[in-house]
Amino acid sequence: MIRQCGDCTACCEGWLTAEIHGVTMKPGTPCQYLKKKCTIYDKRPVNPCQGYNCAWLEGHLPMSLKPNFVNLIVSRRIYKDIEYYEVTEAGKKMTVPVLNEIIQWAHKNKKNLLYRVHNQPYTIGTEEFINLQDEIVNDTVMLK
């Protein structure tokens, strides 16, 4: 089954960091082209707009973790050849049941996971990944 964003615009709402046509989108500053939906969707840039897919859209996460359902965006990242999934709150604090579901998913699927609770980063996964936590957290990731 191919997933589609549908009514979800979480990645454009300013919870992630990216540059679109020379204007930076970042926490507190949504994409300049987002109204109720993308106003330049057919002509949106390849990088980052067409190139970015959240982990839910890529099919890695269960249907229940669609970003606009749980107010979280999970992004698949690679750092020093280590794949991990980064959880970003999207407008509301993460609930305990949602955090529990993501942690269970990571354990079940043997995935490296980075998430934050009250801005404190936590990692789950391989020893190599966990040892890189401080380095990863201090590396600002722009969408590409």
Backbone as CSV, one residue per row, in Angstrom:
resi,resn,N_x,N_y,N_z,CA_x,CA_y,CA_z,C_x,C_y,C_z
1,MET,0.837,-1.193,0.000,0.000,0.000,0.000,0.877,1.249,0.000
2,ILE,0.621,2.137,-0.918,1.338,3.402,-1.004,0.634,4.410,-0.111
3,ARG,1.403,5.039,0.759,0.832,6.047,1.650,0.935,7.420,1.007
4,GLN,0.000,8.275,1.390,0.007,9.650,0.908,-0.159,10.594,2.096
5,CYS,0.347,11.791,1.936,0.249,12.791,3.007,-1.212,13.127,3.317
6,GLY,-2.019,13.252,2.275,-3.416,13.633,2.475,-3.496,14.991,3.141
7,ASP,-4.181,15.061,4.269,-4.361,16.339,4.961,-3.230,16.662,5.942
8,CYS,-2.196,15.854,5.974,-1.075,16.089,6.889,-0.091,17.082,6.277
9,THR,0.208,18.137,7.027,1.190,19.140,6.607,2.247,19.355,7.689
10,ALA,2.385,18.396,8.594,3.264,18.558,9.754,4.685,18.952,9.377
11,CYS,5.233,18.366,8.313,6.625,18.672,7.951,6.794,20.098,7.437
12,CYS,5.712,20.758,7.081,5.770,22.130,6.560,5.409,23.180,7.618
13,GLU,4.975,22.732,8.767,4.431,23.646,9.778,5.483,24.337,10.636
14,GLY,6.757,24.073,10.368,7.804,24.767,11.107,8.336,23.998,12.295
15,TRP,8.169,22.692,12.326,8.728,21.886,13.414,10.097,21.357,13.010
16,LEU,10.326,21.263,11.703,11.609,20.830,11.154,12.331,22.054,10.593
17,THR,13.596,21.900,10.273,14.382,23.007,9.734,14.730,22.724,8.278
18,ALA,14.457,23.686,7.414,14.765,23.559,5.989,14.782,24.946,5.367
19,GLU,15.361,25.026,4.175,15.349,26.270,3.414,14.559,26.035,2.134
20,ILE,13.530,26.840,1.924,12.680,26.723,0.746,12.737,28.045,-0.012
21,HIS,13.275,27.994,-1.216,13.437,29.199,-2.052,14.098,30.340,-1.276
22,GLY,15.155,29.997,-0.529,15.944,31.008,0.160,15.393,31.484,1.492
23,VAL,14.261,30.963,1.927,13.678,31.359,3.209,13.717,30.158,4.154
24,THR,14.240,30.377,5.355,14.389,29.285,6.309,13.085,29.002,7.039
25,MET,12.722,27.730,7.052,11.619,27.214,7.863,12.283,26.579,9.080
26,LYS,11.783,26.877,10.265,12.381,26.346,11.494,11.321,26.366,12.582
27,PRO,11.613,25.773,13.738,10.623,25.801,14.813,10.141,27.229,15.091
28,GLY,8.846,27.412,14.980,8.229,28.718,15.167,8.002,29.477,13.865
29,THR,8.601,29.014,12.776,8.458,29.668,11.481,8.075,28.631,10.429
30,PRO,6.789,28.522,10.112,6.377,27.539,9.098,6.835,27.953,7.701
31,CYS,6.705,27.031,6.778,7.030,27.318,5.384,6.177,28.485,4.903
32,GLN,6.804,29.398,4.197,6.105,30.581,3.685,4.990,30.233,2.706
33,TYR,5.023,29.032,2.129,4.031,28.638,1.126,2.893,27.799,1.694
34,LEU,2.917,27.555,2.994,1.860,26.766,3.623,0.726,27.681,4.070
35,LYS,-0.426,27.442,3.540,-1.643,28.102,4.027,-2.427,26.979,4.701
36,LYS,-3.554,26.523,4.177,-4.167,25.295,4.678,-3.484,24.088,4.047
37,LYS,-2.905,24.320,2.876,-2.100,23.319,2.191,-1.010,24.064,1.444
38,CYS,-0.156,23.334,0.763,0.951,23.955,0.031,0.423,24.722,-1.181
39,THR,0.786,25.993,-1.255,0.305,26.825,-2.358,1.157,26.687,-3.620
40,ILE,2.301,25.984,-3.518,3.156,25.775,-4.694,3.394,24.280,-4.933
41,TYR,2.474,23.449,-4.483,2.694,21.995,-4.487,3.193,21.483,-5.837
42,ASP,2.573,21.860,-6.928,2.978,21.369,-8.253,4.341,21.898,-8.692
43,LYS,4.786,23.003,-8.094,6.074,23.598,-8.461,7.026,23.673,-7.265
44,ARG,6.749,22.882,-6.239,7.609,22.910,-5.049,8.997,22.391,-5.404
45,PRO,10.031,22.889,-4.722,11.395,22.480,-5.065,11.651,21.001,-4.736
46,VAL,12.563,20.424,-5.508,12.949,19.034,-5.271,13.571,18.913,-3.885
47,ASN,14.468,19.865,-3.577,15.145,19.841,-2.289,14.706,21.047,-1.471
48,PRO,14.070,20.873,-0.351,13.807,19.637,0.354,12.420,19.044,0.101
49,CYS,11.522,19.805,-0.449,10.098,19.443,-0.444,9.787,18.086,-1.078
50,GLN,10.188,17.891,-2.313,9.877,16.617,-2.958,10.753,15.491,-2.426
51,GLY,11.936,15.831,-1.952,12.882,14.814,-1.490,12.663,14.312,-0.084
52,TYR,11.926,15.053,0.723,11.732,14.636,2.115,10.468,13.799,2.263
53,ASN,10.623,12.675,2.906,9.488,11.847,3.305,9.694,11.464,4.757
54,CYS,8.689,11.651,5.567,8.788,11.217,6.957,8.784,9.685,6.988
55,ALA,9.168,9.123,8.109,9.230,7.659,8.255,7.852,7.025,8.101
56,TRP,6.804,7.744,8.491,5.452,7.204,8.312,5.130,7.073,6.823
57,LEU,5.407,8.128,6.054,5.105,8.116,4.622,5.907,7.030,3.900
58,GLU,7.142,6.803,4.339,7.975,5.763,3.746,7.507,4.355,4.111
59,GLY,6.559,4.259,5.041,6.020,2.957,5.415,6.750,2.258,6.544
60,HIS,7.663,2.951,7.202,8.415,2.335,8.296,7.587,2.207,9.577
61,LEU,6.656,3.115,9.772,5.884,3.179,11.022,4.464,2.665,10.819
62,PRO,3.819,2.237,11.907,2.422,1.807,11.798,1.503,2.969,11.424
63,MET,0.358,2.645,10.846,-0.619,3.662,10.425,-0.982,4.608,11.570
64,SER,-1.036,4.079,12.781,-1.444,4.879,13.944,-0.485,6.020,14.258
65,LEU,0.716,6.017,13.694,1.707,7.059,13.982,1.824,8.105,12.870
66,LYS,0.741,8.309,12.116,0.739,9.374,11.111,0.950,10.709,11.832
67,PRO,1.852,11.553,11.338,2.207,12.778,12.064,1.040,13.633,12.548
68,ASN,0.037,13.867,11.708,-1.048,14.739,12.167,-2.005,14.032,13.130
69,PHE,-1.883,12.721,13.304,-2.675,12.008,14.314,-2.021,12.110,15.689
70,VAL,-0.677,12.088,15.722,0.049,12.002,16.995,0.885,13.239,17.314
71,ASN,0.851,14.248,16.444,1.611,15.488,16.640,3.103,15.235,16.801
72,LEU,3.608,14.310,15.986,5.032,13.986,15.954,5.449,13.755,14.511
73,ILE,6.690,14.072,14.226,7.275,13.738,12.926,8.469,12.839,13.220
74,VAL,8.508,11.687,12.581,9.645,10.786,12.730,10.398,10.793,11.402
75,SER,11.671,11.158,11.470,12.510,11.259,10.276,13.603,10.201,10.321
76,ARG,13.817,9.546,9.196,14.923,8.590,9.089,16.169,9.376,8.742
77,ARG,17.209,9.184,9.511,18.452,9.935,9.339,19.631,8.959,9.268
78,ILE,20.743,9.455,8.774,21.987,8.691,8.786,23.089,9.616,9.303
79,TYR,23.839,9.120,10.270,24.950,9.873,10.838,26.136,8.922,10.946
80,LYS,27.235,9.256,10.284,28.421,8.398,10.270,28.061,6.962,9.922
81,ASP,27.277,6.806,8.883,26.841,5.503,8.358,25.938,4.724,9.319
82,ILE,25.397,5.383,10.319,24.474,4.734,11.251,23.072,5.282,11.002
83,GLU,22.154,4.402,10.661,20.762,4.808,10.447,20.063,4.927,11.804
84,TYR,19.277,6.006,11.933,18.464,6.168,13.137,17.198,6.926,12.787
85,TYR,16.256,6.914,13.696,14.978,7.598,13.520,14.879,8.676,14.590
86,GLU,14.633,9.904,14.137,14.541,11.042,15.058,13.088,11.464,15.200
87,VAL,12.650,11.574,16.437,11.282,11.972,16.754,11.273,13.462,17.069
88,THR,10.404,14.212,16.388,10.260,15.647,16.614,8.817,15.948,16.983
89,GLU,8.617,16.604,18.120,7.262,17.002,18.506,6.763,18.050,17.521
90,ALA,5.489,17.956,17.194,4.898,18.857,16.206,3.698,19.576,16.813
91,GLY,3.983,20.548,17.652,2.933,21.406,18.173,2.432,21.080,19.561
92,LYS,2.524,19.821,19.964,2.067,19.422,21.295,3.086,18.481,21.898
93,LYS,3.078,18.390,23.214,3.976,17.465,23.889,3.574,16.030,23.556
94,MET,4.563,15.188,23.438,4.343,13.778,23.144,3.615,13.130,24.330
95,THR,2.610,12.326,24.015,1.887,11.628,25.085,2.625,10.338,25.441
96,VAL,2.396,9.857,26.638,3.034,8.622,27.089,2.642,7.436,26.205
97,PRO,1.360,7.254,25.848,1.024,6.124,24.977,1.731,6.181,23.620
98,VAL,1.871,7.366,23.045,2.548,7.497,21.744,4.037,7.202,21.902
99,LEU,4.659,7.753,22.926,6.072,7.474,23.173,6.277,5.973,23.370
100,ASN,5.398,5.352,24.130,5.484,3.912,24.362,5.391,3.135,23.047
101,GLU,4.476,3.545,22.176,4.319,2.864,20.887,5.580,2.997,20.027
102,ILE,6.180,4.183,20.022,7.394,4.394,19.229,8.561,3.582,19.797
103,ILE,8.691,3.571,21.108,9.773,2.795,21.733,9.585,1.302,21.456
104,GLN,8.355,0.819,21.578,8.091,-0.594,21.280,8.409,-0.906,19.816
105,TRP,8.043,-0.002,18.909,8.349,-0.183,17.489,9.865,-0.283,17.280
106,ALA,10.622,0.610,17.916,12.083,0.616,17.767,12.685,-0.689,18.284
107,HIS,12.237,-1.141,19.446,12.753,-2.403,19.998,12.397,-3.585,19.096
108,LYS,11.145,-3.664,18.705,10.666,-4.783,17.884,11.410,-4.863,16.559
109,ASN,11.688,-3.701,15.958,12.315,-3.647,14.639,13.820,-3.412,14.686
110,LYS,14.374,-3.421,15.909,15.817,-3.222,16.102,16.312,-1.940,15.421
111,LYS,15.618,-0.846,15.702,15.946,0.454,15.121,16.580,1.361,16.165
112,ASN,17.513,2.194,15.733,18.065,3.245,16.580,17.064,4.387,16.625
113,LEU,16.861,4.940,17.805,15.842,5.967,17.993,16.387,7.101,18.845
114,LEU,16.126,8.328,18.403,16.455,9.533,19.169,15.158,10.283,19.410
115,TYR,14.861,10.551,20.681,13.670,11.328,21.015,14.004,12.240,22.176
116,ARG,13.155,13.216,22.405,13.372,14.180,23.499,12.130,14.259,24.376
117,VAL,12.375,14.347,25.672,11.314,14.595,26.637,11.760,15.808,27.446
118,HIS,10.969,16.860,27.423,11.332,18.131,28.069,12.716,18.601,27.597
119,ASN,12.949,18.508,26.309,14.198,18.917,25.647,15.419,18.079,26.030
120,GLN,15.235,17.052,26.820,16.330,16.151,27.175,16.375,15.009,26.160
121,PRO,17.502,14.839,25.455,17.561,13.774,24.450,17.766,12.392,25.081
122,TYR,17.140,11.401,24.454,17.285,10.003,24.845,17.498,9.180,23.588
123,THR,18.309,8.142,23.711,18.551,7.251,22.585,18.300,5.809,22.990
124,ILE,17.848,5.048,22.005,17.639,3.614,22.137,18.289,2.994,20.912
125,GLY,19.010,1.911,21.093,19.582,1.236,19.929,20.924,0.622,20.218
126,THR,21.746,0.590,19.196,23.058,-0.037,19.312,23.966,0.787,20.228
127,GLU,24.950,0.125,20.780,25.907,0.808,21.652,26.632,1.914,20.885
128,GLU,26.978,1.617,19.628,27.660,2.610,18.789,26.803,3.870,18.628
129,PHE,25.510,3.700,18.383,24.594,4.826,18.228,24.454,5.592,19.549
130,ILE,24.244,4.879,20.621,24.067,5.520,21.928,25.303,6.336,22.309
131,ASN,26.483,5.819,21.981,27.723,6.543,22.288,27.871,7.828,21.471
132,LEU,27.155,7.930,20.363,27.213,9.136,19.527,26.122,10.155,19.862
133,GLN,25.329,9.889,20.890,24.174,10.743,21.202,24.538,12.224,21.267
134,ASP,25.537,12.591,22.061,25.874,14.014,22.207,26.294,14.634,20.878
135,GLU,27.064,13.897,20.104,27.513,14.386,18.805,26.325,14.594,17.863
136,ILE,25.407,13.645,17.836,24.241,13.721,16.955,23.339,14.876,17.375
137,VAL,23.090,15.006,18.655,22.192,16.045,19.164,22.739,17.432,18.848
138,ASN,24.056,17.596,18.869,24.667,18.897,18.599,24.823,19.195,17.115
139,ASP,24.531,18.233,16.261,24.626,18.416,14.821,23.257,18.870,14.295
140,THR,23.147,20.120,13.860,21.884,20.636,13.344,21.594,19.989,11.995
141,VAL,20.417,19.378,11.897,20.055,18.672,10.665,19.032,19.486,9.900
142,MET,19.398,19.872,8.683,18.460,20.524,7.770,17.878,19.442,6.879
143,LEU,16.627,19.605,6.496,16.017,18.653,5.574,16.718,18.723,4.235
144,LYS,16.941,17.568,3.651,17.576,17.507,2.323,16.842,16.519,1.488
